[in-house]
Amino acid sequence: QVQLVESGGGVVKAGDSAKLSCVASGARLYVFRMSWFRQAPGKEREFAAAIFWTGTNTVYADSVKGRFIISRDNAKNTIYLETNNLKPEDTAVYYCTAEIYNTSGGAWAPKYWGQGTQVTVSS
């Protein structure tokens, strides 16, 4: 079992930045790929960014590439999402997930979810 606790959301203005944190706990954390998803009002949940606990590989959705940065602090079991140059369309609940690789489907998929943290961007 993995527990994920997000923090760092709030109300910001367009063009501002916000840094989200996700503290992970549980067994065998390092087998998971850690990711951030988001869900805007009235829309489906979508992938934003992902990182592994080892190495330098990161993955970003086109919608956030160049503006968001995902990082980690292994000593603190914490994943971060630095969101820069925020736009009103970035308004969403941001979820931290621990993903496992589905060998049959050939893709990573969330197995554990945090409770989410709200980011609201005003114009």
N, C-alpha and C positions, 0 to 999 in steps of 0.2 A: 504494500500500500504506500502511496505517495501523497503527501499533503502539500498544497501550494497556496501561498498567501500573498496576494498582490497588494500594493499600496502605491501612492503617488499621483492618483488622479485628482481632478478638480476642474475649476472653471478658469479658462485662460482666454486671452485675446488672440485673434488671428495674427500670425507671425511670431507668436511666442513659442517657448519650448516647455516641455514637461518631461520629467524622468520617472518612469515607472519601475517598480521593483517587484521581484517575485522571489520569496524565500521558499526553498524546497526542503522537504524533510521526508525521511523514509529510507527503505532499504534499496541498495543497488541503484542509486540515482544515476550513476554514470552509464547505464545501459540505454538511457533515454536520450532522445533529441528533445531539446527544450524549445518551445515556440511561443509566440504571441499571436493570438487571433483577436479579431474585433467584430463587434456587431453594432451596426448603426440602427437607429430607429426605423422600423419597418423593412429592414433588409436582412438578408441571411448572414450568418456568421462567416467571416472570411479570414484567410491566413494573412498574416502581416510579415513575420520574420521568424527565423529559427537559427539555433546555434547548438553545437555539441559541447559537452563538458571538456573535451580534449581537442587539440588541434586549433586551426584558425578558420575552418569553414563556416560561412554564414550564408543564409538564403533570405532574400527579400522579395516581397510582392512588388510588381511594377508600380503600384500606386504609392508606395512609401520609399522606394529606392532613391537614395540620394538625400533623403530628409530624415529618415529614422536610422538609428544605430542600435543593434543588439549586442550585448556584451555579457560577461559573466565574471563572478568572483568565486572561484572554487573554494577558497578558505571559508567563505560565508554561505556556500550553497545558494547563491543568489544570482538571478538572471535580471538584467536591466534592459529597458527599452527607452532609449533617449529619442524623444520625438521633437523635431525641430521644424521651424517654419510651418506651424500648424495652420490648417485651413478649416473652415466650418465643416467641410465634408469629412474631416477626421473625427468629428464628434461621434462617440461610440462607447460601449462598454468594452474594455480591453481585458482579455483573459490570458492567463499564463497556462500552458499545457505541457505535459510530459508525454512525448510521442514514442510509439514503438513502431518497428518496421514490419509491415504486413507482407510476408514473403509471397503469399498467393496473389495479392494485388500489386505488389512491387512498389509500394509507396509507404511513406510515414503517415501515421494517423494518431490523433490524440487518444490517450488512454485515461489520463487524469486531467482534471480541470480545476483551476482555482475559482473563487467566487466572483471574480471580476472587479474592475475598478473603473469608474465612470470618468471619461474625459469629455468636457464640453468646451467647444471653441466658439467664441462669440465673434461676430464680424464687426 
